[in-house]
Amino acid sequence: MHPNMSHWAFSDLPDEERQKFLTAPQLALLLQLHAKTVWKMARAGEIPRVAIGRRSIRFFLPDVVRALTSGKA
């Protein structure tokens, strides 16, 4: 998980860090999967997701890579 995740503002992150937060379609493109597969994996706890507000979900790329390579979300 991103350091200090509970006490940060998204706008305070440097551009290179903000670009690591991906939507499901962006992550799907990177992983060469369908977006529905990304959502299914997230619901199953296979990859971690981050809630931004009430309705937005993003995937922090370093955490997703770690989960996929270690087998843990």
Secondary structure, DSSP 8 states (H G I E B T S, - for coil): --TTTTS--GGGS-HHHHTTEE-HHHHHHHHT--HHHHHHHHHTTSS--EEETTTEEEEEHHHHHHHHHHT--
